[in-house]
Amino acid sequence: MTQYSGIQIKQICESKLRIEFRRGRGSHHSGWYVKDGRRLKRITVPNTRKDIPPGTFGSMARQLGLTREQFEGLLDCVIDEDAYNSLIRL
């Protein structure tokens, strides 16, 4: 598994899924995946330059309705927004 920091994950989600994050309480950012004006999936990402631990990585994957492998594919540019929509069955 490739290691990602919270900042990297946030940037990839912003660019690939057009998630708009807002600074939450503490050291996390929260954002929604929006499709056709509807909020569908919410993700919370730690604001850190350190590698994300496996448990947190899995939690973020579940928040987006993905397996760890699918989430890693999204981050590694294998999965784009259209593929993501078909994975979450939109």
Biopython code that builds the backbone (N, CA, C, O; Angstrom):
import numpy as np
from Bio.PDB.StructureBuilder import StructureBuilder

atoms = [
    (1, "MET", "N", (0.847, -1.185, 0.000)),
    (1, "MET", "CA", (0.000, 0.000, 0.000)),
    (1, "MET", "C", (0.889, 1.243, 0.000)),
    (1, "MET", "O", (1.834, 1.350, 0.782)),
    (2, "THR", "N", (0.573, 2.161, -0.875)),
    (2, "THR", "CA", (1.270, 3.438, -0.937)),
    (2, "THR", "C", (0.852, 4.279, 0.260)),
    (2, "THR", "O", (-0.313, 4.266, 0.657)),
    (3, "GLN", "N", (1.787, 4.998, 0.826)),
    (3, "GLN", "CA", (1.488, 5.864, 1.967)),
    (3, "GLN", "C", (1.120, 7.263, 1.482)),
    (3, "GLN", "O", (1.767, 7.811, 0.589)),
    (4, "TYR", "N", (0.095, 7.823, 2.068)),
    (4, "TYR", "CA", (-0.361, 9.173, 1.739)),
    (4, "TYR", "C", (-0.507, 9.976, 3.011)),
    (4, "TYR", "O", (-0.865, 9.443, 4.061)),
    (5, "SER", "N", (-0.227, 11.267, 2.908)),
    (5, "SER", "CA", (-0.487, 12.170, 4.031)),
    (5, "SER", "C", (-1.921, 12.681, 3.903)),
    (5, "SER", "O", (-2.540, 12.570, 2.844)),
    (6, "GLY", "N", (-2.431, 13.232, 4.979)),
    (6, "GLY", "CA", (-3.770, 13.806, 4.938)),
    (6, "GLY", "C", (-3.872, 14.927, 3.922)),
    (6, "GLY", "O", (-4.885, 15.061, 3.234)),
    (7, "ILE", "N", (-2.830, 15.728, 3.827)),
    (7, "ILE", "CA", (-2.831, 16.847, 2.882)),
    (7, "ILE", "C", (-2.882, 16.329, 1.450)),
    (7, "ILE", "O", (-3.588, 16.900, 0.619)),
    (8, "GLN", "N", (-2.141, 15.252, 1.142)),
    (8, "GLN", "CA", (-2.185, 14.667, -0.195)),
    (8, "GLN", "C", (-3.568, 14.127, -0.521)),
    (8, "GLN", "O", (-4.078, 14.344, -1.620)),
    (9, "ILE", "N", (-4.176, 13.425, 0.425)),
    (9, "ILE", "CA", (-5.504, 12.864, 0.202)),
    (9, "ILE", "C", (-6.513, 13.977, -0.038)),
    (9, "ILE", "O", (-7.351, 13.874, -0.934)),
    (10, "LYS", "N", (-6.440, 15.030, 0.750)),
    (10, "LYS", "CA", (-7.348, 16.171, 0.585)),
    (10, "LYS", "C", (-7.202, 16.772, -0.812)),
    (10, "LYS", "O", (-8.201, 17.040, -1.478)),
    (11, "GLN", "N", (-5.963, 16.984, -1.257)),
    (11, "GLN", "CA", (-5.734, 17.580, -2.568)),
    (11, "GLN", "C", (-6.239, 16.692, -3.693)),
    (11, "GLN", "O", (-6.810, 17.190, -4.663)),
    (12, "ILE", "N", (-6.037, 15.387, -3.579)),
    (12, "ILE", "CA", (-6.511, 14.470, -4.615)),
    (12, "ILE", "C", (-8.035, 14.453, -4.651)),
    (12, "ILE", "O", (-8.626, 14.477, -5.731)),
    (13, "CYS", "N", (-8.675, 14.412, -3.497)),
    (13, "CYS", "CA", (-10.148, 14.423, -3.452)),
    (13, "CYS", "C", (-10.706, 15.724, -4.017)),
    (13, "CYS", "O", (-11.741, 15.722, -4.683)),
    (14, "GLU", "N", (-10.025, 16.827, -3.752)),
    (14, "GLU", "CA", (-10.469, 18.115, -4.311)),
    (14, "GLU", "C", (-10.380, 18.109, -5.831)),
    (14, "GLU", "O", (-11.298, 18.573, -6.507)),
    (15, "SER", "N", (-9.298, 17.593, -6.367)),
    (15, "SER", "CA", (-9.110, 17.659, -7.817)),
    (15, "SER", "C", (-9.878, 16.572, -8.559)),
    (15, "SER", "O", (-10.443, 16.849, -9.618)),
    (16, "LYS", "N", (-9.918, 15.357, -8.047)),
    (16, "LYS", "CA", (-10.559, 14.260, -8.779)),
    (16, "LYS", "C", (-12.060, 14.199, -8.576)),
    (16, "LYS", "O", (-12.799, 13.928, -9.522)),
    (17, "LEU", "N", (-12.528, 14.447, -7.354)),
    (17, "LEU", "CA", (-13.956, 14.340, -7.061)),
    (17, "LEU", "C", (-14.613, 15.694, -6.835)),
    (17, "LEU", "O", (-15.810, 15.766, -6.556)),
    (18, "ARG", "N", (-13.843, 16.762, -6.953)),
    (18, "ARG", "CA", (-14.338, 18.123, -6.754)),
    (18, "ARG", "C", (-14.979, 18.307, -5.380)),
    (18, "ARG", "O", (-15.962, 19.035, -5.237)),
    (19, "ILE", "N", (-14.419, 17.647, -4.380)),
    (19, "ILE", "CA", (-14.900, 17.804, -3.005)),
    (19, "ILE", "C", (-14.390, 19.139, -2.486)),
    (19, "ILE", "O", (-13.204, 19.451, -2.596)),
    (20, "GLU", "N", (-15.303, 19.926, -1.919)),
    (20, "GLU", "CA", (-14.933, 21.201, -1.309)),
    (20, "GLU", "C", (-14.853, 20.996, 0.192)),
    (20, "GLU", "O", (-15.851, 20.700, 0.850)),
    (21, "PHE", "N", (-13.654, 21.159, 0.719)),
    (21, "PHE", "CA", (-13.427, 20.954, 2.145)),
    (21, "PHE", "C", (-13.552, 22.264, 2.895)),
    (21, "PHE", "O", (-13.300, 23.345, 2.363)),
    (22, "ARG", "N", (-13.948, 22.129, 4.143)),
    (22, "ARG", "CA", (-13.908, 23.268, 5.047)),
    (22, "ARG", "C", (-13.177, 22.809, 6.296)),
    (22, "ARG", "O", (-13.223, 21.639, 6.674)),
    (23, "ARG", "N", (-12.515, 23.741, 6.911)),
    (23, "ARG", "CA", (-11.741, 23.420, 8.111)),
    (23, "ARG", "C", (-12.704, 23.106, 9.242)),
    (23, "ARG", "O", (-13.557, 23.922, 9.591)),
    (24, "GLY", "N", (-12.564, 21.939, 9.800)),
    (24, "GLY", "CA", (-13.422, 21.534, 10.897)),
    (24, "GLY", "C", (-12.805, 21.870, 12.235)),
    (24, "GLY", "O", (-11.801, 22.577, 12.317)),
    (25, "ARG", "N", (-13.413, 21.361, 13.266)),
    (25, "ARG", "CA", (-12.851, 21.542, 14.602)),
    (25, "ARG", "C", (-11.575, 20.735, 14.720)),
    (25, "ARG", "O", (-11.478, 19.633, 14.179)),
    (26, "GLY", "N", (-10.620, 21.265, 15.407)),
    (26, "GLY", "CA", (-9.379, 20.529, 15.616)),
    (26, "GLY", "C", (-8.526, 20.493, 14.368)),
    (26, "GLY", "O", (-8.371, 21.496, 13.672)),
    (27, "SER", "N", (-7.982, 19.338, 14.099)),
    (27, "SER", "CA", (-7.007, 19.226, 13.025)),
    (27, "SER", "C", (-7.519, 18.396, 11.844)),
    (27, "SER", "O", (-6.764, 17.630, 11.246)),
    (28, "HIS", "N", (-8.797, 18.551, 11.516)),
    (28, "HIS", "CA", (-9.390, 17.797, 10.419)),
    (28, "HIS", "C", (-10.114, 18.731, 9.457)),
    (28, "HIS", "O", (-10.533, 19.832, 9.813)),
    (29, "HIS", "N", (-10.243, 18.249, 8.231)),
    (29, "HIS", "CA", (-11.043, 18.927, 7.211)),
    (29, "HIS", "C", (-12.195, 18.000, 6.845)),
    (29, "HIS", "O", (-12.003, 16.790, 6.722)),
    (30, "SER", "N", (-13.385, 18.554, 6.672)),
    (30, "SER", "CA", (-14.538, 17.775, 6.240)),
    (30, "SER", "C", (-15.022, 18.303, 4.904)),
    (30, "SER", "O", (-15.003, 19.507, 4.651)),
    (31, "GLY", "N", (-15.452, 17.390, 4.060)),
    (31, "GLY", "CA", (-15.971, 17.795, 2.762)),
    (31, "GLY", "C", (-17.016, 16.812, 2.267)),
    (31, "GLY", "O", (-17.084, 15.670, 2.723)),
    (32, "TRP", "N", (-17.821, 17.269, 1.336)),
    (32, "TRP", "CA", (-18.892, 16.459, 0.770)),
    (32, "TRP", "C", (-18.632, 16.208, -0.704)),
    (32, "TRP", "O", (-18.174, 17.092, -1.428)),
    (33, "TYR", "N", (-18.933, 14.981, -1.143)),
    (33, "TYR", "CA", (-18.978, 14.696, -2.565)),
    (33, "TYR", "C", (-20.395, 15.049, -3.012)),
    (33, "TYR", "O", (-21.370, 14.489, -2.510)),
    (34, "VAL", "N", (-20.500, 15.973, -3.951)),
    (34, "VAL", "CA", (-21.798, 16.470, -4.405)),
    (34, "VAL", "C", (-22.001, 16.049, -5.852)),
    (34, "VAL", "O", (-21.119, 16.237, -6.691)),
    (35, "LYS", "N", (-23.158, 15.482, -6.139)),
    (35, "LYS", "CA", (-23.521, 15.077, -7.500)),
    (35, "LYS", "C", (-24.922, 15.605, -7.784)),
    (35, "LYS", "O", (-25.859, 15.337, -7.032)),
    (36, "ASP", "N", (-25.058, 16.352, -8.868)),
    (36, "ASP", "CA", (-26.340, 16.935, -9.265)),
    (36, "ASP", "C", (-26.985, 17.739, -8.136)),
    (36, "ASP", "O", (-28.198, 17.689, -7.936)),
    (37, "GLY", "N", (-26.155, 18.478, -7.406)),
    (37, "GLY", "CA", (-26.648, 19.332, -6.337)),
    (37, "GLY", "C", (-26.995, 18.608, -5.052)),
    (37, "GLY", "O", (-27.469, 19.238, -4.107)),
    (38, "ARG", "N", (-26.771, 17.297, -4.988)),
    (38, "ARG", "CA", (-27.090, 16.512, -3.788)),
    (38, "ARG", "C", (-25.803, 16.100, -3.083)),
    (38, "ARG", "O", (-24.860, 15.632, -3.722)),
    (39, "ARG", "N", (-25.770, 16.273, -1.783)),
    (39, "ARG", "CA", (-24.646, 15.794, -0.978)),
    (39, "ARG", "C", (-24.792, 14.282, -0.839)),
    (39, "ARG", "O", (-25.798, 13.792, -0.325)),
    (40, "LEU", "N", (-23.785, 13.550, -1.300)),
    (40, "LEU", "CA", (-23.891, 12.095, -1.282)),
    (40, "LEU", "C", (-22.970, 11.421, -0.271)),
    (40, "LEU", "O", (-23.407, 10.549, 0.480)),
    (41, "LYS", "N", (-21.718, 11.813, -0.247)),
    (41, "LYS", "CA", (-20.743, 11.175, 0.634)),
    (41, "LYS", "C", (-19.921, 12.238, 1.333)),
    (41, "LYS", "O", (-19.475, 13.205, 0.716)),
    (42, "ARG", "N", (-19.725, 12.048, 2.630)),
    (42, "ARG", "CA", (-18.932, 12.987, 3.428)),
    (42, "ARG", "C", (-17.637, 12.306, 3.833)),
    (42, "ARG", "O", (-17.633, 11.136, 4.215)),
    (43, "ILE", "N", (-16.547, 13.039, 3.748)),
    (43, "ILE", "CA", (-15.251, 12.501, 4.160)),
    (43, "ILE", "C", (-14.574, 13.499, 5.097)),
    (43, "ILE", "O", (-14.644, 14.712, 4.903)),
    (44, "THR", "N", (-13.923, 12.954, 6.107)),
    (44, "THR", "CA", (-13.132, 13.747, 7.044)),
    (44, "THR", "C", (-11.683, 13.315, 6.895)),
    (44, "THR", "O", (-11.362, 12.130, 6.990)),
    (45, "VAL", "N", (-10.810, 14.294, 6.659)),
    (45, "VAL", "CA", (-9.393, 14.021, 6.400)),
    (45, "VAL", "C", (-8.544, 14.766, 7.426)),
    (45, "VAL", "O", (-8.727, 15.965, 7.634)),
    (46, "PRO", "N", (-7.616, 14.058, 8.066)),
    (46, "PRO", "CA", (-6.720, 14.736, 9.005)),
    (46, "PRO", "C", (-5.831, 15.752, 8.281)),
    (46, "PRO", "O", (-5.365, 15.499, 7.170)),
    (47, "ASN", "N", (-5.607, 16.876, 8.907)),
    (47, "ASN", "CA", (-4.737, 17.914, 8.352)),
    (47, "ASN", "C", (-3.320, 17.651, 8.847)),
    (47, "ASN", "O", (-2.853, 18.253, 9.814)),
    (48, "THR", "N", (-2.650, 16.731, 8.150)),
    (48, "THR", "CA", (-1.309, 16.355, 8.573)),
    (48, "THR", "C", (-0.423, 16.046, 7.375)),
    (48, "THR", "O", (-0.903, 15.631, 6.319)),
    (49, "ARG", "N", (0.856, 16.252, 7.553)),
    (49, "ARG", "CA", (1.833, 15.884, 6.524)),
    (49, "ARG", "C", (2.378, 14.472, 6.774)),
    (49, "ARG", "O", (3.144, 13.947, 5.966)),
    (50, "LYS", "N", (1.984, 13.871, 7.881)),
    (50, "LYS", "CA", (2.430, 12.514, 8.216)),
    (50, "LYS", "C", (1.599, 11.494, 7.444)),
    (50, "LYS", "O", (0.482, 11.786, 7.015)),
    (51, "ASP", "N", (2.155, 10.291, 7.272)),
    (51, "ASP", "CA", (1.422, 9.211, 6.624)),
    (51, "ASP", "C", (0.193, 8.844, 7.451)),
    (51, "ASP", "O", (0.230, 8.823, 8.681)),
    (52, "ILE", "N", (-0.881, 8.561, 6.747)),
    (52, "ILE", "CA", (-2.140, 8.190, 7.403)),
    (52, "ILE", "C", (-2.048, 6.737, 7.878)),
    (52, "ILE", "O", (-1.659, 5.871, 7.095)),
    (53, "PRO", "N", (-2.393, 6.446, 9.134)),
    (53, "PRO", "CA", (-2.376, 5.069, 9.626)),
    (53, "PRO", "C", (-3.435, 4.216, 8.906)),
    (53, "PRO", "O", (-4.432, 4.750, 8.419)),
    (54, "PRO", "N", (-3.219, 2.899, 8.840)),
    (54, "PRO", "CA", (-4.142, 2.013, 8.120)),
    (54, "PRO", "C", (-5.602, 2.123, 8.580)),
    (54, "PRO", "O", (-6.509, 2.087, 7.749)),
    (55, "GLY", "N", (-5.836, 2.253, 9.872)),
    (55, "GLY", "CA", (-7.212, 2.355, 10.368)),
    (55, "GLY", "C", (-7.917, 3.603, 9.876)),
    (55, "GLY", "O", (-9.086, 3.549, 9.493)),
    (56, "THR", "N", (-7.220, 4.719, 9.882)),
    (56, "THR", "CA", (-7.780, 5.982, 9.401)),
    (56, "THR", "C", (-7.996, 5.919, 7.899)),
    (56, "THR", "O", (-9.002, 6.418, 7.395)),
    (57, "PHE", "N", (-7.055, 5.308, 7.175)),
    (57, "PHE", "CA", (-7.172, 5.146, 5.733)),
    (57, "PHE", "C", (-8.437, 4.343, 5.394)),
    (57, "PHE", "O", (-9.195, 4.715, 4.498)),
    (58, "GLY", "N", (-8.653, 3.246, 6.116)),
    (58, "GLY", "CA", (-9.843, 2.424, 5.900)),
    (58, "GLY", "C", (-11.119, 3.173, 6.222)),
    (58, "GLY", "O", (-12.126, 3.017, 5.532)),
    (59, "SER", "N", (-11.083, 3.985, 7.267)),
    (59, "SER", "CA", (-12.246, 4.790, 7.640)),
    (59, "SER", "C", (-12.604, 5.788, 6.542)),
    (59, "SER", "O", (-13.778, 5.957, 6.214)),
    (60, "MET", "N", (-11.600, 6.446, 5.977)),
    (60, "MET", "CA", (-11.860, 7.400, 4.892)),
    (60, "MET", "C", (-12.418, 6.689, 3.669)),
    (60, "MET", "O", (-13.299, 7.217, 2.991)),
    (61, "ALA", "N", (-11.911, 5.494, 3.383)),
    (61, "ALA", "CA", (-12.432, 4.710, 2.252)),
    (61, "ALA", "C", (-13.911, 4.403, 2.464)),
    (61, "ALA", "O", (-14.719, 4.582, 1.552)),
    (62, "ARG", "N", (-14.266, 3.945, 3.656)),
    (62, "ARG", "CA", (-15.671, 3.622, 3.956)),
    (62, "ARG", "C", (-16.561, 4.858, 3.867)),
    (62, "ARG", "O", (-17.702, 4.770, 3.413)),
    (63, "GLN", "N", (-16.047, 6.005, 4.296)),
    (63, "GLN", "CA", (-16.837, 7.230, 4.223)),
    (63, "GLN", "C", (-17.226, 7.548, 2.781)),
    (63, "GLN", "O", (-18.303, 8.086, 2.525)),
    (64, "LEU", "N", (-16.340, 7.209, 1.841)),
    (64, "LEU", "CA", (-16.634, 7.450, 0.427)),
    (64, "LEU", "C", (-17.326, 6.262, -0.233)),
    (64, "LEU", "O", (-17.592, 6.287, -1.435)),
    (65, "GLY", "N", (-17.620, 5.216, 0.550)),
    (65, "GLY", "CA", (-18.322, 4.053, 0.012)),
    (65, "GLY", "C", (-17.422, 3.136, -0.796)),
    (65, "GLY", "O", (-17.891, 2.437, -1.694)),
    (66, "LEU", "N", (-16.114, 3.132, -0.479)),
    (66, "LEU", "CA", (-15.145, 2.342, -1.225)),
    (66, "LEU", "C", (-14.431, 1.347, -0.316)),
    (66, "LEU", "O", (-14.404, 1.510, 0.904)),
    (67, "THR", "N", (-13.853, 0.317, -0.929)),
    (67, "THR", "CA", (-12.943, -0.558, -0.199)),
    (67, "THR", "C", (-11.593, 0.144, -0.109)),
    (67, "THR", "O", (-11.370, 1.154, -0.777)),
    (68, "ARG", "N", (-10.704, -0.381, 0.705)),
    (68, "ARG", "CA", (-9.353, 0.194, 0.789)),
    (68, "ARG", "C", (-8.669, 0.171, -0.573)),
    (68, "ARG", "O", (-8.007, 1.134, -0.960)),
    (69, "GLU", "N", (-8.832, -0.936, -1.299)),
    (69, "GLU", "CA", (-8.193, -1.077, -2.602)),
    (69, "GLU", "C", (-8.757, -0.069, -3.602)),
    (69, "GLU", "O", (-8.004, 0.527, -4.372)),
    (70, "GLN", "N", (-10.076, 0.123, -3.595)),
    (70, "GLN", "CA", (-10.691, 1.101, -4.487)),
    (70, "GLN", "C", (-10.253, 2.520, -4.136)),
    (70, "GLN", "O", (-9.988, 3.328, -5.026)),
    (71, "PHE", "N", (-10.178, 2.822, -2.844)),
    (71, "PHE", "CA", (-9.741, 4.143, -2.410)),
    (71, "PHE", "C", (-8.297, 4.398, -2.841)),
    (71, "PHE", "O", (-7.957, 5.491, -3.292)),
    (72, "GLU", "N", (-7.454, 3.373, -2.697)),
    (72, "GLU", "CA", (-6.073, 3.517, -3.146)),
    (72, "GLU", "C", (-6.032, 3.723, -4.662)),
    (72, "GLU", "O", (-5.208, 4.494, -5.155)),
    (73, "GLY", "N", (-6.911, 3.044, -5.406)),
    (73, "GLY", "CA", (-6.994, 3.250, -6.851)),
    (73, "GLY", "C", (-7.397, 4.675, -7.194)),
    (73, "GLY", "O", (-6.880, 5.258, -8.147)),
    (74, "LEU", "N", (-8.319, 5.239, -6.418)),
    (74, "LEU", "CA", (-8.718, 6.629, -6.617)),
    (74, "LEU", "C", (-7.518, 7.552, -6.391)),
    (74, "LEU", "O", (-7.292, 8.480, -7.168)),
    (75, "LEU", "N", (-6.765, 7.300, -5.348)),
    (75, "LEU", "CA", (-5.618, 8.141, -5.023)),
    (75, "LEU", "C", (-4.472, 7.955, -6.016)),
    (75, "LEU", "O", (-3.717, 8.890, -6.281)),
    (76, "ASP", "N", (-4.347, 6.748, -6.560)),
    (76, "ASP", "CA", (-3.269, 6.449, -7.512)),
    (76, "ASP", "C", (-3.647, 6.771, -8.959)),
    (76, "ASP", "O", (-2.910, 6.414, -9.877)),
    (77, "CYS", "N", (-4.776, 7.437, -9.175)),
    (77, "CYS", "CA", (-5.237, 7.865, -10.505)),
    (77, "CYS", "C", (-5.727, 6.731, -11.381)),
    (77, "CYS", "O", (-5.841, 6.917, -12.592)),
    (78, "VAL", "N", (-6.020, 5.567, -10.830)),
    (78, "VAL", "CA", (-6.594, 4.475, -11.606)),
    (78, "VAL", "C", (-8.098, 4.694, -11.762)),
    (78, "VAL", "O", (-8.679, 4.332, -12.785)),
    (79, "ILE", "N", (-8.723, 5.284, -10.753)),
    (79, "ILE", "CA", (-10.166, 5.524, -10.739)),
    (79, "ILE", "C", (-10.415, 7.024, -10.870)),
    (79, "ILE", "O", (-9.859, 7.823, -10.117)),
    (80, "ASP", "N", (-11.263, 7.401, -11.844)),
    (80, "ASP", "CA", (-11.638, 8.803, -11.999)),
    (80, "ASP", "C", (-13.058, 9.003, -11.467)),
    (80, "ASP", "O", (-13.656, 8.074, -10.924)),
    (81, "GLU", "N", (-13.591, 10.203, -11.622)),
    (81, "GLU", "CA", (-14.910, 10.498, -11.052)),
    (81, "GLU", "C", (-16.009, 9.636, -11.671)),
    (81, "GLU", "O", (-16.905, 9.183, -10.959)),
    (82, "ASP", "N", (-15.956, 9.403, -12.978)),
    (82, "ASP", "CA", (-16.976, 8.553, -13.617)),
    (82, "ASP", "C", (-16.926, 7.130, -13.066)),
    (82, "ASP", "O", (-17.963, 6.537, -12.770)),
    (83, "ALA", "N", (-15.722, 6.588, -12.931)),
    (83, "ALA", "CA", (-15.573, 5.244, -12.370)),
    (83, "ALA", "C", (-16.037, 5.221, -10.917)),
    (83, "ALA", "O", (-16.651, 4.250, -10.473)),
    (84, "TYR", "N", (-15.743, 6.288, -10.177)),
    (84, "TYR", "CA", (-16.196, 6.385, -8.791)),
    (84, "TYR", "C", (-17.722, 6.341, -8.718)),
    (84, "TYR", "O", (-18.288, 5.639, -7.879)),
    (85, "ASN", "N", (-18.385, 7.093, -9.596)),
    (85, "ASN", "CA", (-19.850, 7.096, -9.605)),
    (85, "ASN", "C", (-20.415, 5.714, -9.877)),
    (85, "ASN", "O", (-21.423, 5.334, -9.281)),
    (86, "SER", "N", (-19.790, 4.956, -10.763)),
    (86, "SER", "CA", (-20.297, 3.618, -11.028)),
    (86, "SER", "C", (-20.011, 2.670, -9.862)),
    (86, "SER", "O", (-20.777, 1.736, -9.621)),
    (87, "LEU", "N", (-18.917, 2.904, -9.141)),
    (87, "LEU", "CA", (-18.611, 2.083, -7.972)),
    (87, "LEU", "C", (-19.622, 2.296, -6.847)),
    (87, "LEU", "O", (-19.988, 1.354, -6.143)),
    (88, "ILE", "N", (-20.068, 3.538, -6.685)),
    (88, "ILE", "CA", (-21.045, 3.795, -5.617)),
    (88, "ILE", "C", (-22.474, 3.715, -6.152)),
    (88, "ILE", "O", (-23.436, 4.042, -5.457)),
    (89, "ARG", "N", (-22.584, 3.274, -7.402)),
    (89, "ARG", "CA", (-23.869, 2.985, -8.059)),
    (89, "ARG", "C", (-24.802, 4.196, -8.136)),
    (89, "ARG", "O", (-25.906, 4.193, -7.591)),
    (90, "LEU", "N", (-24.324, 5.224, -8.828)),
    (90, "LEU", "CA", (-25.161, 6.405, -9.063)),
    (90, "LEU", "C", (-25.780, 6.333, -10.431)),
    (90, "LEU", "O", (-26.521, 7.235, -10.821)),
]
sb = StructureBuilder()
sb.init_structure("model")
sb.init_model(0)
sb.init_chain("A")
sb.init_seg("    ")
for serial, (resi, resn, name, xyz) in enumerate(atoms, 1):
    if name == "N":
        sb.init_residue(resn, " ", resi, " ")
    sb.init_atom(name, np.array(xyz, "f"), 0.0, 1.0, " ", f" {name:<3s}", serial, name[0])
structure = sb.get_structure()
